Amino acid sequence: MSPKYPLATSSWDQAEYDALQRVIDSDMFSMGPEVRAFEEQFAKQFGSKFAVMVNSGSSANLLMTAALCFTKNPDLKLERGDEIIVPAVSWSTTYYPLGQYGLKMKFVDIDLATLNYDLEALAEAVTDKTRAIMVVNLLGNPNDFDAIERIIAGREIVVMEDNCESMGATFNDKECGTFGAVGSYSAFFSHHISTMEGGIVVTDDEELYHVMLSLRAHGWTRNLPKFNHVTGEKSDDPFEESFRFVLPGYNLRPLEMSGALGIEQLKKLPDLVKGRRANGAMLQAKLGNHPKFIIQREIGNSSWFGFSLVLRPDLGLERAEFVKKLTEAGFECRPIVAGNFAKNEVMKYFDYDIHGELKNADYIDEFGLFVGNHHYATPEAIDALAAL
């Protein structure tokens, strides 16, 4: 039986089905003009110079990590063994590309209220060894980028931003995902826009953009402009350039259907986020002082991916018991992303350190969960949460 209050619902209407039919009628299904048009629209809408669409948000994280490892720019280049700070709570593919490219992760605790970096712990963790920081905006909530900028000021630290859960969130009127050298987004079904599967990387750096264009499709030159930062100048012979490989790339290309869907979804994004924010305001008003659980404290303007519920200390209520109550009330729920990721068995494959204690991440891991938010008004669901 379907839950009364699901984690995610569709925001498609006839416009998306017409877009799919347009691609079917064109008989061109692999990456082409629809994807290019989506990328141009995305970059313009988010205030970035360049956008590269890929087949998932996970691939977006892989692509932006790889680009920083293959750039020729010494101010941005990451090398194997470099230390990168990461938050202890995020999704698996925030971390995997970092480990796969030989970066040494340093896990830092999160704030129990915001679910983003514990800024005091972050300030302590940053040293002269720190080469990069991965900033993850969790469940739609921006980080305090002013505070992060103060912490890293005067140091040669590359900022990467995983914004896969927070499309449409802003801080100081600037779009999240655009604060670092590179930023990633997801367009998976459950996210703010849906292209079935899909992801995007944005950057203002033209060389990184060209590197990503090559890495996205096999590391070949075919998708590079004639004058580019990877090879300099391409020949005018399309036959010679068709199978010329210059970087150890991947096949992360999206489908034309995903690009076409994205074009329609971007038109709706402002209203989709507006609806989510209205539900967020209702949640804060009605559940801000709930006796059983803590809700997420907003930084900047959250796009409210979902609603986190963290059981209060000394309540004497086990999470499994609370999950049962939620399920009986009709709520579909999940752990808060992946909890304290440093506790996962997969970490044995990566080089990493833990800064201090991860007490808040551990608490989230044991007592945190989240339920869905949507682009339409959900007063009944919020009232049901308030009554628990």
N, C-alpha and C positions, 0 to 999 in steps of 0.2 A: 504494500500500500504506500502511495506517495505521501511524504510528510506534508502537513498543513502549512508549515513555514520552511520551505526549502532553502538550501544555501545559495542557490543561483537560479535565475529564470532568464528567458530570452528577451532581448530588446529588439528583435527583428520585426519588421512588418513587410508589406508588399515591396517596398523599395529594395530590400535586400534580396528578395526572390527575383525581382526584375534584374538586379545586378548579376546574379548567378546565371540567369537565362541569357543575359548579354554576352557573358563569357562562353556559354555553350554555343550560342549562335555564331560566335567568332571562330570557333574551332581551334582556338589557341589557348592551351591550358597551362603551359609552363610560363615562368616569369617573363613578363613583357610590359606593355604600355599601361595596363591597369595598376600594376605594382609601382611603376615609376610615378604615375599620377598620385597614388596614395602617398608615396614618400614625399613628394613635393608639397602636398597639402598638409601632411603631418608636420614637416619642418616649419612651414609657415605658421601653422596654428599654435605650435609650441614655442615659437620664437627662437628656433635653432637654425643654423646655416645648412646643416645636412642631416638627412635621415636615411637609414638603411633598413629595409624590411627583411626579416628572416622568417623561418618556419615556426618559431616558438620564442617565448621569453627566455627559456633556458639557453637556446641557441644565441640569443642576443647577449647574454652574459658571457658565453664562450667567445663570441666574435669580438666583443670589446676588450676582453682580456688578451686574446691573441693579437689584436691590433697594437696594444701597448707593448707587447713583447717583440713585435716586428717593426715598430716605428724606427726611423733613423734619427728622430729628435731626442737628444740626450736629456732634455728637460722632462720628457714623458716616458722614456723607455724603461721597461721593467726587465730585470734579469733574474735568472734562476737563483734562488737563495735570498732574494730581497724579502724584507719583512713587510707584510701587509696586515693592517689591523682590520678585524671583522667583528661584527656584533655576534653575541652567543646565540641569538634567536633569529633564525631566518630559514629560507627554503634550501634544500640540498644543492640546487644548481647555482646558488649564490657562491658556494664554496668550491664545488668540483673543478671549475675551470682554473681557479687559483692554484689548487693543488696539482692539477694536471700540467700546468706550466711551471711547476717547481717553485712557486712562491711559498714562503714560510708564513703561515697564518698565525696571528696572535689574537686569541679570543678575548673579548672585553664584555663585561656584564651590561645588561640593559636596565633601564629604569622601569620600576614596577608599574608606574602610572602611565607613562607615554608608550612603553614597549620599544622605544628606540634607545640609542646609546645612553648609558649612565654617564653624564658629561664629566663628573668628577673622576670616575674610573678611566674614561677616555683620556683626560688630561694627564693622568698619571702614567698611562700606557705609552703615550707618544714620547719617543726618545730620538736620539740622533741616528739610531738604526732603522727607524721607520721610514720606508720608501713610499708607501701608499696606504690609503684608507678606503675601505669599502663602506659607503654609507647606504643603509637599507631603510627605506621609508615603509614601516610595517603597517599593514591593514589600512592603507590610505592616509596614514599620519605622517606629515613631514617631520624631518629632524630640525633641530634648531641650528640652522646653517650659520647664523651669526656667531654662535658660541663655538661651533666647529672651526670656523675661520680664525677666531681668536686663538684657539688651541694650536693650530698648525702654522700660524703666522710666522714668517721668517724662516721656515724650513722648506726644503725641497721635497714636498710630499705631493704625490699624484692622487687626486680625488676621483674615485669611480662611484657611480650612483646606481644602485639597483632599485628602480622605481616600478618594478613589475606589478606590485599590488596597489599602486597609488597614482595611476593616471588621473590627471585633472586636479590633483592637490597642488596648492601653491603656498609659498612662503615669501612674505614681503612682495606680493604680487608677481612673483617669478615662478614659472612652472617647475615643479619638482621633476627631476630627471635631467635638468639643464644646469645644475650647479657644478658638476665635475667636468673633467676632460671628456668623459663619455658617460652616457646614461642609458639605461635599458628600460623597456616597457614590455608588457605582455598583452596580447589580445586573445587569450584563451576564453572559452565559453563563459567561465564564471567571473571574468574580470569586467572592467568598466565598459570596454567595447569588445565585441566578439567578431573575429574573422574565422571562426571555427578553431583553428590553430594559427598562431602568428606571434611575432615579436618585432620590436623596433629598437635600433640603437641611434641615438642622436649625438652629434658633436659639432663644434664650431671650427674644428681643425681640419683643413682640407687634406693634409697628408694622411691623417687617420682615416678619413672618409675614403680615400683612394685605396689604402691598404685593406679596408673592410670590403670594398667592392670586389677586390681580387680574392680575398680569403673566403668570402661567402660562396663563391663558385669555383671550387677546385684550385684556387691559386693561379688561375690563368689571367691573361691580359685582355680577354675578349670584351669584358664589360668596363674597361678603363677608358677614359677619354684619351684622345691622341696625345695631348701633353698632360703628363701626370707625374705624381711624386714617387711612383714605384719604379717605373722604367725610364722616366724622362720623356722620350718621344717614341710613340709607336710607329711602326711602318704603315703605309697605306694599303698594304696587301692583306686583305681579310683572310686569305687562305693561310698565310704564314702566321697570322695572329690568332687563328682559330684554336690551335692546340699548343700555345706557348705558355708554359708553366713557370712562374717566377717565385711563388710563395707556397709553403706547405699548407694548403687550404683545405676546405671541407665542401660538402654540398649542403648548404643551409638555406637554399633558395625557397621562397614561398611560391604558392600557386597563384595564377592569375585570379582565381575565384577569391582568394583571401584579399588580394589587393582591391578588387571590385567591392567586396563587402566592407572593407575598411573605409573606402571613400564615402559610403552611405552612413556608416557608423560615426565617422568624425563629424558629420553634419549634426548628428543627434547628441554628441558628447556633452556640450554645455548643459542641455536639459537633463541628460542622464545624471550628471554630477549634481545639478541643482536638486533633483529629487532625492538623491542619496544624502545630500547635506541637510535637507529638510528633515529626513528621518533621524539623522544624527543629532540635530537640535532637539527633536522630540525626545530622543533617548536621554540626552544630557539633562533635560528638564525633569523627566519622570524617574530616572534611575540614578541620578547623580549621587544620592546618599542611600543607596539600597543597603539594607542591613546584611545581606548575604554575600554580595560580590561587588568588586571594584570594576568600573568601566574605564575605558581608555581616555586619558586626558589629551585633548586636542592641542597640537602645536600648529600655528599658522592656520591654514584652511584645509582640513582633511577632506579627502574624497570618500571616506567611510566605506572601504571595501567590505567590511563586516563589522560585527559588534563583539568585542572581546568581553568576556566575563571571567574575572579572577576571584575565586573564593577568598573571603576575608580570613586573615589569620585567626586562630583560636576559635573558629566557628564550630569545629568538631564535625564537619561535613566532608566526607570523601568525595572526590570528583566523580567516581563511578556512580555513586548514589545520585549526584546532581545531574549527571548525564541521563540517568534513567528518568528523573523527573522531567527534564527537558523533552526527552523523547516521548514520554507519555502525554506531554502538553502539545505535541505535534511539531517540535523543532528538530531539524537536522542540524547536527553540530560536529565540530572537529577540534582537535588540539590547536593551540595557537601556533600556526605554521608548523615547524618541526620541533618545537620546544627547545631545550638546550641542546644544540646540535653537536656540541663537543662530546656528548655522552654516547653518540652513535658508534656502532662497531666499525663503520666504514672509515673512521678517522685513523685507523691503523695503517692506512695506505698513504697518509699525508704527513708532511712535516709541519708541526704546529706547536705553539706554546699557549698557556692560559695565564692571563694577567690577573693576579690576585684570586679572589673567590668569585664564582659565578652564582651567588646566592639568589639573586632575583630570577635569573634564567632557570635555576633549579626549581624555584618556587612556581614559576610559570609552567615548567615541565610537569609538575605534580598537580597543580591546582588551577590551571588556566584552560580555557576553551573559547571558541567563538561560534556565533550563529550568523546567519546571512543577513545582508542588507540588499535593498533593491532600488531601482530607479523610480518606482511608484510609491505612493504613501502606504505605510504599514502600521497604522495606529493600533490595530487589533493585536498584532504581534508584540508591539512594545508594551501594551497593557498587560498582555499575558506574561511577559518577562517581569514586569513590575509586581505581578501578583504571586510570583514564585516564593 
